[in-house]
Amino acid sequence: MRNQKKTLRYSFRLYVLCDGKRVLGKGGAQILNAVDRLGSLSAAAKELRMSYRFVWRYVRRMEDRLGEPVVITRRGGTRHGRRKGGGGAELTPDARALLKDYREMEERLQKEISPTKHKAPSLR
């Protein structure tokens, strides 16, 4: 087992920063993508197996750091036992652009480093 050949590869973590503070990373991109596809913070949280509270706070923290809305929500639910209408959420155009830029940069970096593989050095 000691003489097994091992392959090394590069990995990275990409973050979007605003005034030195993290705004968006891999988890945040997953959240925004799920909200965009599903049209709901709670559905996104459920699909990603995250708590609604975590997702909601993540989005609010992004908005605080950027100084602008990222998600537009519509309140829904029931009133006096009758369905008044479902709520929902959608990304702002700026949030969609930020997510698109993040995904493109992630893809570019992945393409740049993924073909580069090295044999592990013999360490004794």
C-alpha positions in Angstrom: 0.0 0.0 0.0 2.9 2.3 0.7 4.2 2.1 -2.9 0.8 3.0 -4.4 1.0 5.9 -6.9 -0.9 8.9 -5.9 -2.0 11.8 -8.0 -2.1 15.4 -6.7 -4.4 18.1 -8.1 -5.0 21.7 -7.3 -8.1 23.0 -5.6 -9.3 26.5 -4.8 -11.9 28.5 -3.0 -13.3 31.5 -4.7 -14.9 34.4 -2.9 -16.4 37.7 -4.0 -15.3 40.4 -1.6 -16.8 43.8 -1.0 -14.6 46.2 1.0 -12.6 43.2 2.2 -15.6 41.2 3.5 -16.9 38.0 1.9 -20.1 38.5 0.0 -20.3 35.3 -2.1 -18.7 31.9 -2.1 -19.6 28.4 -3.2 -22.4 28.0 -0.6 -23.8 31.5 -1.4 -23.8 30.7 -5.1 -25.7 27.5 -4.4 -28.2 29.4 -2.4 -28.7 32.1 -5.1 -28.9 29.5 -7.8 -31.6 27.5 -5.9 -33.6 30.6 -5.1 -33.5 31.6 -8.8 -34.6 28.2 -9.9 -37.2 27.5 -7.2 -38.5 31.0 -6.6 -38.5 30.6 -2.9 -36.1 30.9 0.1 -37.8 28.1 2.0 -37.7 25.7 -1.1 -34.1 26.6 -1.6 -33.2 25.9 2.0 -35.1 22.6 1.9 -33.4 21.5 -1.3 -29.9 22.4 0.0 -30.7 20.8 3.4 -30.0 24.1 5.1 -32.2 25.8 7.7 -34.5 28.6 6.4 -33.0 30.8 9.1 -29.4 30.2 7.8 -30.4 30.9 4.2 -32.4 34.1 5.1 -29.5 35.4 7.2 -27.0 34.6 4.5 -29.0 36.6 2.0 -29.5 39.5 4.4 -25.7 39.6 5.2 -25.0 39.7 1.4 -27.4 42.7 1.1 -25.9 44.5 4.1 -22.4 44.1 2.7 -23.4 45.1 -0.9 -25.7 47.9 0.3 -28.5 46.8 -2.1 -31.1 44.1 -2.4 -30.2 40.7 -3.7 -33.5 39.0 -3.4 -37.0 40.4 -3.8 -39.6 38.5 -1.7 -43.3 38.4 -1.8 -45.2 37.6 1.3 -47.7 34.7 1.1 -49.6 32.4 3.4 -53.1 32.1 4.7 -55.6 34.4 6.3 -58.7 33.3 8.2 -58.3 29.8 6.8 -58.5 30.9 3.1 -55.5 30.8 0.9 -54.6 34.4 0.0 -51.7 33.5 -2.3 -48.3 32.0 -2.2 -45.2 33.9 -1.4 -42.0 33.8 -3.3 -38.6 35.2 -4.0 -36.6 36.2 -7.0 -33.1 37.5 -7.6 -32.6 41.1 -8.5 -30.9 41.7 -11.9 -27.7 42.7 -10.1 -27.7 39.5 -8.1 -28.2 37.5 -11.3 -25.2 39.3 -12.8 -23.1 38.7 -9.7 -24.0 35.0 -9.7 -23.2 34.8 -13.5 -19.9 36.5 -13.0 -19.0 34.2 -10.1 -19.9 31.0 -12.1 -17.9 32.2 -15.1 -14.8 33.0 -13.0 -15.2 29.6 -11.2 -15.3 27.8 -14.6 -12.3 29.7 -16.0 -10.2 29.0 -12.9 -11.3 25.3 -12.9 -10.3 24.9 -16.6 -7.0 26.6 -15.9 -6.0 24.3 -13.1 -7.8 21.0 -13.8 -5.5 19.6 -16.5 -2.5 20.1 -14.3 -1.9 16.9 -12.4 1.3 15.9 -10.7 2.6 12.6 -9.3 3.0 12.8 -5.6 6.6 13.0 -4.5 8.0 10.1 -2.6 8.2 11.2 1.0 10.2 9.1 3.3 
